Amino acid sequence: MNPQIRKPIKRMYQDTFYYNFENEPILYGRRYTWLCYEVKIKKDPSKLPWDTGVFQGQVRPKFQSNRRYEVYFQPQYHAEMCFLSWFCGNQLPAYKHFQITWFVSWNPCPDCVAKVTEFLAEHPNVTLTISAARLYYYWGKDWRRALCRLHQAGARVKIMDYKEFAYCWKNFVYNEGQPFMPWDKFDDNYAFLHLKLKEILRNPMEAMYPHTFYFHFKNLRKAYGRNETWLCFAVEIIKQRSTVPWKTGVFRNQADPETHCHAERCFLSWFRGNTLSPKKNYQVTWYTSWSPCPECAGEVAEFLATHSNVKLTIYTARLYYFWRTHYQQGLRSLSEEGASVEIMGYEDFEYCWEKFVYNGNKPFKPWKGINTNFQFLERRLWKILQ
C-alpha cells in the first residue's frame, strides 16, 4: 500500500469521464479504475467535504529479461490502494469520525477488497460507501465473493444512479458549465447492474467482523452513528417436541433507495424464496442491533399472521425510538402476533460473538455498562408491551 504517486488530482477531463464511467455492463479497453472520492467529518457544523479528489489506477512498466517493457497492473497501483496510501499518510486524528464516499468506474478487485476490509477493521472511526459505475467480472465467483466481503466489513456497495453521475460530473470533471448528458441505454444499464448487485448481496452473510459487531451491537442508551440494522438469525425446524438446526447467517440493511430494504425485509425475502415450506414448522430467532421500525414491524407481524407454522423470537441490543408512540405500537403488533420480543443480555451477546463473528477464537469482551444498559432497556420494553 505504498504507490510512488500518492497525491490526487482535482478533476478529470470530460472525454475521460465519459469513456471510463460509461455504465455498459460489459466494456473492453477500460483496464484500470478511476476513483472520485469525498471525505467528510461527521458532526462538522459546516457539513462541507473535508477533501475531494480523483485517483487513477497507475500503470508501471516492468523490465523483462528480453529487454522489452511490459505493462502490468499490480494491486498496489490500483486507484483504491492509492487512496488508502494517501488517506493513511495524512495521519488523521483517531477521535474524529470520517465518512468516505467513492465513485468508481469499476468495483474493487479481490486483492483491493482484502486491503479495504483490513483498513476498515483498523479504522473503526471510518465509514465507507462505494458507488460503482460498473461491476467487474460479476459472473466470477471470486469477484462476487469480494463484493460480499465488502458488505460484511461494513462498507456500503451500490450502483451509481443518474444523480450520482450528475454529481460526479459537477464536482470531479472540468465540465465548462455544461450539464451531464447520459448516453444511450443509460437507464437500462443501471437497472441491469442494480439487479445484478442486489442478486449478489441477497443471500445472507456467514458472519461479521469483530469491529462491526462491537460497534453495531453495543447496547448504548444513546447510540450515535448506528444508522442501519444488523440481524443475526438462526432457523430451526420443529420436529415433535425438539428442534433441528437448519440455517444461520447475517443480514444488514441494503443501500437500496428504491426498495428501502431493511435487514428484516432482507430476511423475509430470503426466507420466503429459499427455505419456507408450508409442510414444515419453524423456530426463527433473530439477534438484532436495533428493534424493528414501525414499517418492518408491521410487515413481520403480517407475515406471522399468515404463516402459523413460523414462531419468531427477537432479541434486540437496543430499542429504536422507543419513546415514540408508533414505534411502540410496532413492537406491540409483533407481540400480538405471537412474536417474543426481548432485550439482549450478556449471554446473548456472547452467543452472537461465538456464532456470528469471525472472532479468531478470542473470547467476547463486554463493554462498560452492558448490564446496567440491559436493565434499563428491559424495563422500557416491559412498559411498552404491557
C-alpha positions as CSV (number, residue, x, y, z in Angstrom):
1,M,0.0,0.0,0.0
2,N,2.8,2.4,-1.0
3,P,2.4,3.6,-4.6
4,Q,5.0,6.0,-5.8
5,I,2.4,8.7,-6.7
6,R,0.1,9.4,-3.8
7,K,-1.4,12.8,-4.5
8,P,-4.8,13.0,-6.0
9,I,-5.8,15.2,-8.9
10,K,-8.7,17.6,-8.5
11,R,-10.7,16.8,-11.7
12,M,-10.7,14.9,-14.9
13,Y,-11.4,15.9,-18.5
14,Q,-14.9,15.4,-20.0
15,D,-13.8,12.7,-22.5
16,T,-12.0,10.8,-19.7
17,F,-15.2,10.7,-17.6
18,Y,-17.5,9.7,-20.5
19,Y,-15.1,7.0,-21.6
20,N,-14.2,5.5,-18.3
21,F,-17.5,5.9,-16.4
22,E,-19.9,4.6,-19.1
23,N,-22.1,2.1,-17.4
24,E,-22.3,-0.5,-20.1
25,P,-22.3,-3.9,-18.3
26,I,-19.5,-5.3,-20.5
27,L,-16.9,-3.0,-21.8
28,Y,-13.4,-3.6,-23.3
29,G,-10.4,-1.4,-23.1
30,R,-11.1,0.1,-19.7
31,R,-8.2,-1.7,-18.0
32,Y,-7.9,0.4,-14.8
33,T,-10.1,2.2,-12.4
34,W,-10.8,5.8,-11.9
35,L,-11.9,6.8,-8.3
36,C,-13.5,10.1,-7.3
37,Y,-13.6,10.5,-3.6
38,E,-15.3,12.7,-1.0
39,V,-14.2,12.7,2.7
40,K,-16.5,14.3,5.3
41,I,-16.0,14.7,9.0
42,K,-19.1,13.6,11.0
43,K,-20.7,16.4,13.1
44,D,-18.8,19.1,11.2
45,P,-21.1,22.2,11.5
46,S,-20.2,23.3,8.0
47,K,-21.3,20.0,6.5
48,L,-18.7,20.6,3.8
49,P,-16.3,17.9,2.5
50,W,-13.0,17.8,4.3
51,D,-11.4,16.8,1.0
52,T,-12.3,15.7,-2.5
53,G,-10.2,14.5,-5.5
54,V,-9.6,11.9,-8.1
55,F,-7.3,8.9,-8.3
56,Q,-6.4,6.9,-11.4
57,G,-5.1,3.4,-11.3
58,Q,-1.4,3.7,-12.0
59,V,0.4,1.8,-14.7
60,R,4.1,0.8,-14.2
61,P,6.4,-0.8,-16.8
62,K,8.1,-4.0,-15.9
63,F,11.5,-4.7,-17.5
64,Q,11.7,-8.2,-18.9
65,S,14.7,-10.4,-19.5
66,N,14.2,-10.0,-23.2
67,R,14.8,-6.2,-22.6
68,R,11.2,-5.3,-23.6
69,Y,8.9,-3.4,-21.4
70,E,5.6,-4.9,-20.4
71,V,2.6,-3.1,-18.8
72,Y,1.4,-4.7,-15.7
73,F,-1.2,-3.9,-13.1
74,Q,-0.2,-4.9,-9.6
75,P,-2.7,-4.2,-6.8
76,Q,-0.6,-1.6,-5.0
77,Y,-1.0,0.6,-8.1
78,H,-4.8,0.4,-8.2
79,A,-6.8,3.5,-7.5
80,E,-8.2,2.1,-4.3
81,M,-4.7,1.5,-2.9
82,C,-3.6,4.9,-4.0
83,F,-6.4,6.4,-2.0
84,L,-5.7,4.3,1.1
85,S,-2.0,5.2,1.0
86,W,-2.8,8.9,0.7
87,F,-5.5,8.8,3.4
88,C,-3.4,6.9,5.9
89,G,-0.4,9.2,5.1
90,N,-2.3,12.2,6.3
91,Q,-2.2,10.9,9.9
92,L,-5.7,12.0,10.7
93,P,-6.9,12.1,14.3
94,A,-8.5,8.9,15.6
95,Y,-11.0,10.8,17.7
96,K,-12.7,12.2,14.6
97,H,-15.2,10.2,12.5
98,F,-14.9,10.2,8.8
99,Q,-17.4,9.4,6.1
100,I,-15.8,8.4,2.9
101,T,-17.6,8.1,-0.4
102,W,-16.0,6.5,-3.5
103,F,-17.4,6.9,-7.0
104,V,-15.5,4.3,-9.1
105,S,-15.6,3.3,-12.7
106,W,-15.1,-0.4,-11.7
107,N,-15.8,-2.1,-8.3
108,P,-12.6,-3.1,-6.4
109,C,-10.7,-6.3,-7.3
110,P,-10.4,-9.1,-4.7
111,D,-6.9,-8.0,-3.7
112,C,-8.0,-4.5,-3.1
113,V,-11.1,-5.7,-1.2
114,A,-8.8,-7.6,1.2
115,K,-6.9,-4.4,1.9
116,V,-10.0,-2.3,2.2
117,T,-11.6,-4.7,4.8
118,E,-8.3,-4.6,6.7
119,F,-8.3,-0.8,6.6
120,L,-11.9,-0.7,7.9
121,A,-11.1,-3.1,10.7
122,E,-8.1,-0.9,11.8
123,H,-10.1,2.3,11.5
124,P,-13.5,2.0,13.3
125,N,-13.8,5.8,13.0
126,V,-14.3,5.5,9.2
127,T,-17.4,4.6,7.2
128,L,-17.2,3.8,3.5
129,T,-19.7,4.0,0.7
130,I,-18.7,2.7,-2.7
131,S,-20.8,3.6,-5.8
132,A,-19.7,1.8,-8.9
133,A,-20.4,2.6,-12.5
134,R,-19.9,-1.0,-13.5
135,L,-19.3,-4.4,-12.0
136,Y,-16.1,-6.1,-12.9
137,Y,-16.3,-9.8,-13.7
138,Y,-19.7,-10.0,-11.9
139,W,-20.1,-13.6,-13.1
140,G,-16.8,-14.7,-11.5
141,K,-17.0,-16.5,-8.1
142,D,-14.0,-14.7,-6.6
143,W,-15.3,-11.3,-7.6
144,R,-18.8,-12.0,-6.3
145,R,-17.3,-13.1,-3.0
146,A,-15.3,-9.9,-2.9
147,L,-18.4,-7.8,-3.1
148,C,-20.0,-9.8,-0.3
149,R,-16.8,-9.4,1.7
150,L,-17.0,-5.6,1.4
151,H,-20.6,-5.8,2.5
152,Q,-19.6,-7.9,5.5
153,A,-16.9,-5.5,6.5
154,G,-19.5,-2.7,6.8
155,A,-18.9,-0.9,3.5
156,R,-22.0,0.2,1.6
157,V,-21.8,-1.0,-2.0
158,K,-24.2,0.3,-4.7
159,I,-24.5,1.1,-8.4
160,M,-24.2,4.7,-9.5
161,D,-27.5,6.2,-10.4
162,Y,-28.3,9.3,-12.5
163,K,-28.0,11.7,-9.6
164,E,-24.5,10.3,-8.7
165,F,-23.3,10.6,-12.3
166,A,-24.5,14.2,-12.4
167,Y,-22.9,14.8,-9.0
168,C,-19.5,13.5,-10.2
169,W,-19.8,15.5,-13.4
170,K,-20.4,18.6,-11.4
171,N,-17.7,18.1,-8.8
172,F,-15.0,16.0,-10.4
173,V,-15.0,17.0,-14.1
174,Y,-13.8,20.1,-16.0
175,N,-17.4,20.5,-17.2
176,E,-17.1,24.1,-18.5
177,G,-20.6,24.8,-17.2
178,Q,-22.2,22.0,-19.4
179,P,-24.8,19.6,-17.9
180,F,-24.2,15.9,-17.7
181,M,-25.6,14.1,-20.7
182,P,-26.5,10.4,-20.2
183,W,-25.7,8.1,-23.0
184,D,-27.9,5.6,-24.9
185,K,-29.4,2.8,-22.7
186,F,-28.2,4.6,-19.6
187,D,-31.3,3.6,-17.6
188,D,-31.4,0.0,-18.9
189,N,-27.7,-0.4,-18.0
190,Y,-28.3,0.9,-14.5
191,A,-31.4,-1.4,-14.0
192,F,-29.4,-4.4,-15.1
193,L,-26.4,-3.7,-12.8
194,H,-28.6,-2.7,-9.9
195,L,-30.5,-6.0,-10.0
196,K,-27.2,-8.0,-10.5
197,L,-25.6,-6.4,-7.4
198,K,-28.8,-7.0,-5.5
199,E,-28.8,-10.6,-6.5
200,I,-25.1,-11.0,-5.4
201,L,-25.8,-9.4,-2.0
202,R,-29.2,-11.0,-1.5
203,N,-28.0,-14.1,0.3
204,P,-27.1,-13.9,3.9
205,M,-23.5,-13.5,5.1
206,E,-21.9,-16.2,7.2
207,A,-20.6,-13.9,9.9
208,M,-19.4,-10.3,10.5
209,Y,-16.1,-8.9,11.6
210,P,-15.3,-8.1,15.2
211,H,-15.2,-4.3,14.8
212,T,-18.6,-4.4,13.1
213,F,-20.1,-6.4,16.0
214,Y,-18.7,-4.3,18.8
215,F,-19.8,-1.1,17.0
216,H,-23.3,-2.0,16.0
217,F,-24.3,-4.3,18.8
218,K,-23.1,-2.2,21.8
219,N,-26.2,-1.6,23.9
220,L,-25.7,2.1,24.5
221,R,-28.6,4.3,25.5
222,K,-27.5,6.9,23.0
223,A,-26.0,5.1,20.0
224,Y,-25.0,7.8,17.5
225,G,-23.8,6.8,14.0
226,R,-25.6,3.4,14.0
227,N,-27.8,4.2,11.1
228,E,-28.5,0.6,10.0
229,T,-29.6,-2.7,11.5
230,W,-27.6,-5.9,11.6
231,L,-29.6,-9.1,12.0
232,C,-28.1,-12.4,13.0
233,F,-30.6,-15.3,12.6
234,A,-30.9,-19.0,13.3
235,V,-33.7,-21.1,11.7
236,E,-34.6,-24.4,13.3
237,I,-37.1,-27.0,12.1
238,I,-39.6,-28.1,14.8
239,K,-40.0,-31.9,14.9
240,Q,-42.4,-33.1,17.5
241,R,-41.0,-31.7,20.8
242,S,-37.5,-30.9,19.7
243,T,-35.8,-28.6,17.1
244,V,-33.2,-29.4,14.5
245,P,-30.8,-26.6,13.5
246,W,-31.3,-25.7,9.8
247,K,-29.7,-22.4,8.7
248,T,-27.8,-19.5,10.2
249,G,-26.5,-16.2,8.8
250,V,-26.3,-12.4,9.0
251,F,-28.2,-9.7,7.1
252,R,-27.8,-5.9,7.1
253,N,-29.6,-3.1,5.5
254,Q,-29.1,-2.8,1.8
255,A,-28.2,0.5,0.2
256,D,-31.2,0.4,-2.0
257,P,-33.3,3.6,-2.0
258,E,-35.9,2.1,-4.4
259,T,-36.9,-0.9,-2.2
260,H,-35.8,0.6,1.2
261,C,-34.6,-2.9,2.1
262,H,-34.1,-3.1,5.8
263,A,-32.4,-6.2,7.3
264,E,-35.8,-7.6,8.5
265,R,-37.1,-7.4,4.9
266,C,-33.9,-8.9,3.5
267,F,-34.5,-11.9,5.8
268,L,-38.2,-12.3,4.9
269,S,-37.4,-12.1,1.2
270,W,-34.7,-14.7,1.5
271,F,-36.7,-17.0,3.8
272,R,-39.8,-17.0,1.6
273,G,-37.7,-17.7,-1.5
274,N,-35.2,-20.2,-0.2
275,T,-36.4,-22.1,2.9
276,L,-40.0,-21.7,3.8
277,S,-42.3,-24.7,3.2
278,P,-45.9,-25.0,4.4
279,K,-45.3,-28.6,5.3
280,K,-42.7,-27.8,8.0
281,N,-42.8,-25.9,11.3
282,Y,-40.0,-23.4,12.0
283,Q,-38.5,-21.7,15.0
284,V,-36.8,-18.5,13.9
285,T,-34.5,-16.5,16.2
286,W,-33.2,-13.0,15.5
287,Y,-30.5,-11.1,17.3
288,T,-30.7,-7.5,16.0
289,S,-28.7,-4.4,16.7
290,W,-31.9,-2.3,16.6
291,S,-35.5,-3.2,17.2
292,P,-37.7,-3.1,14.0
293,C,-39.0,0.2,12.7
294,P,-42.9,0.5,12.5
295,E,-43.0,-0.4,8.8
296,C,-40.8,-3.6,9.3
297,A,-42.7,-4.5,12.5
298,G,-45.9,-4.3,10.6
299,E,-44.6,-6.4,7.7
300,V,-43.2,-9.0,10.1
301,A,-46.5,-9.1,12.0
302,E,-48.4,-9.6,8.8
303,F,-46.0,-12.4,7.8
304,L,-46.6,-14.2,11.2
305,A,-50.4,-13.8,10.8
306,T,-50.3,-15.6,7.5
307,H,-47.7,-18.2,8.5
308,S,-48.9,-20.1,11.6
309,N,-46.1,-22.6,11.1
310,V,-43.4,-20.0,12.0
311,K,-42.5,-19.0,15.5
312,L,-40.3,-15.9,15.9
313,T,-38.2,-14.8,18.8
314,I,-36.4,-11.4,18.6
315,Y,-33.5,-10.4,20.9
316,T,-32.6,-6.8,20.3
317,A,-29.5,-4.9,21.5
318,R,-31.3,-1.6,21.5
319,L,-34.8,-0.1,21.2
320,Y,-35.2,2.2,18.2
321,Y,-37.0,5.5,19.1
322,F,-38.7,3.7,22.0
323,W,-40.3,7.0,23.2
324,R,-42.3,7.4,20.0
325,T,-45.9,6.1,20.0
326,H,-45.9,4.5,16.6
327,Y,-42.6,2.7,17.3
328,Q,-44.1,1.3,20.5
329,Q,-47.2,0.2,18.6
330,G,-45.0,-1.6,16.1
331,L,-43.4,-3.7,18.9
332,R,-46.9,-4.4,20.4
333,S,-48.1,-5.6,17.0
334,L,-45.3,-8.1,16.9
335,S,-46.1,-9.4,20.4
336,E,-49.8,-9.6,19.4
337,E,-49.0,-11.9,16.5
338,G,-47.1,-14.3,18.8
339,A,-43.5,-13.0,18.4
340,S,-41.4,-12.9,21.6
341,V,-39.5,-9.6,21.8
342,E,-36.7,-9.5,24.4
343,I,-33.6,-7.4,25.2
344,M,-30.2,-9.0,24.6
345,G,-28.3,-9.8,27.8
346,Y,-24.7,-10.8,28.4
347,E,-25.3,-14.4,27.4
348,D,-27.0,-13.4,24.1
349,F,-24.1,-11.1,23.2
350,E,-21.6,-13.9,24.0
351,Y,-23.6,-16.3,21.9
352,C,-23.6,-14.0,18.9
353,W,-19.9,-13.4,19.3
354,E,-19.3,-17.2,19.1
355,K,-21.8,-18.0,16.3
356,F,-21.9,-14.9,14.1
357,V,-18.5,-13.2,14.3
358,Y,-15.1,-14.0,12.8
359,N,-13.7,-14.0,16.3
360,G,-10.3,-15.7,15.8
361,N,-11.1,-17.9,18.8
362,K,-10.9,-14.8,21.0
363,P,-13.4,-14.5,23.9
364,F,-16.2,-11.9,24.0
365,K,-15.1,-8.8,25.8
366,P,-18.1,-7.0,27.4
367,W,-18.1,-3.2,27.4
368,K,-18.7,-0.9,30.3
369,G,-22.3,-0.6,31.3
370,I,-23.5,-3.7,29.4
371,N,-25.6,-4.9,32.4
372,T,-27.0,-1.6,33.6
373,N,-28.0,-0.7,30.0
374,F,-29.7,-4.1,29.7
375,Q,-31.7,-3.5,32.8
376,F,-32.7,0.0,31.6
377,L,-33.8,-1.3,28.2
378,E,-35.6,-4.3,29.7
379,R,-37.7,-2.0,31.9
380,R,-38.5,0.2,28.9
381,L,-39.6,-2.8,26.8
382,W,-41.7,-4.2,29.6
383,K,-43.7,-1.0,29.9
384,I,-44.2,-0.8,26.1
385,L,-45.5,-4.4,25.9
386,Q,-48.0,-4.0,28.8
